[in-house]
């Protein structure tokens, strides 16, 4: 039986995963609707999805698999969080401005989305990134 903390942690990972999904979801009803389009078993109700989002329950393994496949995340991570290791979790540092990140699938997808923006929106995004870089140097 999951502890309240495990449920809360799962809920946070689910909410984070939802923000990265291509579909815009505003809550449990949207989550249930989009989930049911992908899940082969008995559909879930918005109330069930609400319980996932409010840390009252964790879905069964088959539902976790559907969620993980949909959100393109590791099923273990979605359910339990990052695997324990002997080293404390270190937050990756951003590369220096003259260094380049390896081109991952996620990076290429983001670059494609940025390229599709209007020139004005690309400018705004550049300004936002500059603000973040400036804040990290302080």
N, C-alpha and C positions, 0 to 999 in steps of 0.2 A: 504494500500500500504506500503510495507516494506521500511524502511529508508535505506540509503546507509550503515549505521553502522550495521543494522540488517543483511543485505546481506553479509557484510564483516565477521561478526561473524559467520554466518551460513557457509560460505565458509571455514573458519578455522576449524570449527567442522567437516565438511565433509572431508577435507584433513586429519585431525587427524584420523578419522574413517577409511579412506582408508589405512592408514599405518598399521592398526591393522587387516586388512582383510587377509585371507589366500592367496588370489590371489595377484600377483604382478601387480600393475597398475602404468603405467608411465604417465598417463594424461587422458584427456577428452575422447579420442577414446577408451581406455581400460575401463574407467568408463562406457561409454555408452554401449559398448559391453556386459560387465558383468551385467549391470543393466537390459538391454533388455532381458537377459536370465531368469530373475526373475520376471519381470513386466508383468502383464496380459493384460495391455492396449496397446494403440498405442506406438510403440517404440520411444525412444528419439534419436535425432541425436547427433553426437559428438559436434556439435555447441551448442546444448542445455546444454550438460554436461559441456562444456567449460564455458558457462555463469554461471553455478553453482559454478565452481571452481574459477572464476575470480570475484566473488561478483557482478555479473550483474543481477542475478535473483535467486529466491528461488523456488524450485519445489512445485507443488500442493500437497495437503494433501495425495492423494493416492500414489503419487510418494515418498513422505516423508516416508510413512508407509513402502513401499518396501525397501527404503534405510535403515531405522531403523531396520527392520527385518533382512536384509542382514548383516548389520554391528553389529548386536546384541547390539544396543544402544537404549535408551529410545527415542521415537519419539518426545516428548516434548523437551528433551535436544537437540536433533539434530536441531530442528526448532528454539527454543527460547533460548537455553542455560539452565544453572541450574536455578531451581525455586528460586524466591526471598525469602529471609527469614529475620527475625528480626536480626539475627546475621550476622556479616560480614563473608565472605567466609574465612575459615581457611584452609591452606594447611596442609594436614595430615603429621605428623612427622613420620619418619621411626621408627620402633621398635628397641629397644636396641638389641645387638647381641644375648643375652641369651633369649630374648622373641621370641615367634613364632606367625606368622600371622595365622588367621583361614584359613583353606583349602577351598577356594572358587573354583568354577568351572574354573574360569580364571587362578587361581594359579595352579590347577592340570594340566590344559592344557599346561601351560608354563613349568611345571616340566617335563611333558612327552616329550615336544620338546627338552628340555635340555638333558634329558636322551638319546635321539636318536642321539645326536651329537657325533662326534668322540672324543676320549680322548683328543686329541690336542685342538679341538675347545672348549671342556668343560673347559680345563685349561685356554684358552684365555678369556672365559667368566668370569671365577672366578677372573682372574686378573683385568678385567674391573670393575667388581662389587667392588672389593677391592679398586680400584682407586676412585670410587664414594663415598664409605664409608669414605675413607681418606679425600676426599675433603670436606665432610659434617662436619667433626670434626674441621676443621680449622676456 
